[in-house]
Structure formats: C-alpha cells, structure tokens
C-alpha cells in the first residue's frame, strides 16, 4: 500500500491523515479510546517515522527476518527446558510438539494482536495441504491460558494453540523485541489495511497487564520442526510487527 506525503484513508467513515511533516511520535494507543481514535493516533506519524529511522537501533542481522536451516545446539538445548500450556492448562515441553511429527509452529506477538489474527488465517488457509502431508499447525502466544482461550474463541483457528506465559520460548529463539520493532511504517500501514479488510485488534487482551509487561513489544516468528526434538529445518524471525514470510517458503519447508 503506497501513500503520498499527504494521504487520507477512510475507515469506518473517519479519515486517517498520514502527515509527513509532523514532529511528534505517538507510540501509544489507549484501550479506552474509540477504534478510530486509536487508529488515528497510531497512523498519524508513520511516514515521519520512516524518514527518521536512522535514530533506531540497528537490529542484529541474524534477527532480521532470516530463514535459517539449523539452530545452534545451545538454542535447541535451551528449548528442552521450555514448557508451554494447552487450553486446558496442561504444561507440555515445547519440543514435544514436534518430537514425533513435523509441525509448522507460529509465534504470535500477543493474543490481542490484529497482525497475529491475520497470521493465523494466512496459515490456516493452507492447513489442508499440511494435513495431507502429515504436518501439524501450531500457534504459540506470550500470554496466559485464558488469553489463549479468548484468541481461540475469537479466531476459530483450526490448529493447536498454546500459551507461553513467561515467554522463555521467545527468549530461547532470540526473537527481536522493542518499541521500534513494533511501531514501524510497514506495520502501521498493514494494520490499516487489515482494518479495512475487517480484522480487529482485541484492545482488552492487548492492554492486560501481563501482555504489556511481558509480550507487548515482542515480535514472533515461524519455525518448521520435527520429527525429532532437535530437528528445526526452517526458522523465520520477524524483523518487525507483521513481518510474515512468503507462504510458499513455509510450504516448501514443511510439505515438499
């Protein structure tokens, strides 16, 4: 989606003005505000942020949306001690999710994230192909079991859903984190596009204390793993919010 320096997008009968010449950087949204107020706040200075990105900390090259055929032994070893929780609250070693099968495992930013709802749909649209290849589809989010249940109910996601309340899986996989990887021009424009398609952020889930303190600024990624606890054949680390890899790359890794 391309925008000129003076572009107005209309959403829910309210104009969103993307003004390149402003000097402020609003990096918050407020759950008590209306949908349009939050979107106006979020989109107001995206183009200005794009012209000032040299102020951002440079991300390590290994974390910049890179697909890697293998992980280090230290990383796979650290995953052995990570537990995630199913929707019934049962703790499961994360590597058990792919120990005896191949799985596509998506890591969400958090369970209220509108971009993650799109990711869930984008993967679920190919679930028939995964099923035919004997590949499981899994989504993990940094939040509580109750948040995971709310996500499952809202999205009707066809795969398995697990919660990682203290997000050690994100730390083991060294996913990027921070405000400057969350509020980017690309992410903002993608959010506006998703709202125009009918997707919605769950502001209540997004602003729960646990999400803000633990998962709110984390980015996720996607792996293809198994069979075998240490067999991770594909790794994509989001370099910013909404950084989905090409679905063809995922299918090539899991189903070819």
Secondary structure, DSSP 4 states (H G I P E B T S, - for coil): ----SEEEEEETTEEEEEETT---------TTS-HHHHHHHHHTTHHHHHHTGGGSPPPPGGGSS-B-S---HHHHHHHTT-EEE-TT--EEETTHHHHSSEEEEEE-S-TT-HHHHHHHHHHHTTHHHHHHTTEEEEEEESS-HHHHHHHHHHH--SSEEEE-TT-HHHHHTT--BSHHHHS-HHHHHHHHHHHHHT----HHHHTSHHIIIIITTB--EEEEE-SSTT-EEEEEE-SSTT-PPPHHHHHHHHH-
